[in-house]
Amino acid sequence: MKAIEIKYKESRRRARLNWAHSEHGKELTRNYMKTYRRLPHNKEKAHEYYVKNKAHWGEITKTKERKKLGWYTPGK
């Protein structure tokens, strides 16, 4: 038996990306994510993440600035 070749993979991918980058696709995604974030279990997860990482808030941007200036030393 011969393996079936997927002919439309690339064109479907391009179509999906074109739709996702269109204004209509962006709006639908935005609305979906707004309602998704409002679900109770997702609110809990976001809050836990915030509480856990609050002590380290801003360290990523500080590290990026240090790298730009050449002051960055790993491990400190």
C-alpha positions in Angstrom: 0.0 0.0 0.0 1.3 3.4 -1.0 1.7 6.2 1.6 -0.7 9.1 1.1 1.0 12.3 0.4 -0.5 15.5 1.9 -0.8 17.8 -1.1 -2.4 20.9 0.6 -0.3 21.2 3.7 1.6 24.3 2.6 -1.4 26.1 1.0 -3.5 25.5 4.1 -0.8 26.8 6.3 -0.5 30.0 4.2 -4.3 30.4 4.2 -4.5 30.0 8.0 -1.7 32.5 8.5 -3.3 35.0 6.1 -6.6 34.7 8.0 -4.9 35.1 11.4 -3.2 38.2 10.2 -6.4 39.7 8.7 -8.3 42.3 10.7 -11.3 39.9 11.1 -9.1 37.1 12.3 -7.3 39.4 14.8 -10.6 40.6 16.2 -12.0 37.1 16.7 -8.8 36.0 18.3 -8.7 39.0 20.6 -12.3 38.5 21.7 -11.8 34.8 22.3 -8.7 35.4 24.4 -10.5 38.1 26.5 -13.3 35.7 27.4 -10.8 32.8 27.9 -8.8 34.9 30.4 -11.9 35.6 32.4 -12.6 32.0 33.1 -12.1 31.2 36.8 -9.3 28.6 36.5 -7.3 30.8 34.2 -7.7 33.8 36.5 -6.3 31.6 39.3 -3.3 30.5 37.2 -2.5 34.1 36.2 -2.7 35.3 39.8 -0.5 32.4 41.0 2.1 33.3 38.3 1.9 37.0 39.4 2.4 36.2 43.1 5.2 33.8 42.4 7.2 36.1 40.1 6.4 39.5 41.8 9.8 39.4 43.6 11.6 39.1 40.2 9.5 41.6 38.3 11.7 43.7 36.0 14.8 41.6 36.1 14.5 40.6 32.5 14.5 44.2 31.3 17.4 45.0 33.7 19.4 42.1 32.2 18.7 43.3 28.7 19.9 46.8 29.5 23.0 45.4 31.1 23.8 43.3 28.1 23.4 46.4 25.8 25.9 48.3 28.0 28.3 45.4 28.2 27.9 45.0 32.0 26.2 41.6 32.0 28.0 38.8 33.8 26.0 35.5 34.0 25.2 34.2 37.4 24.9 37.6 39.1 
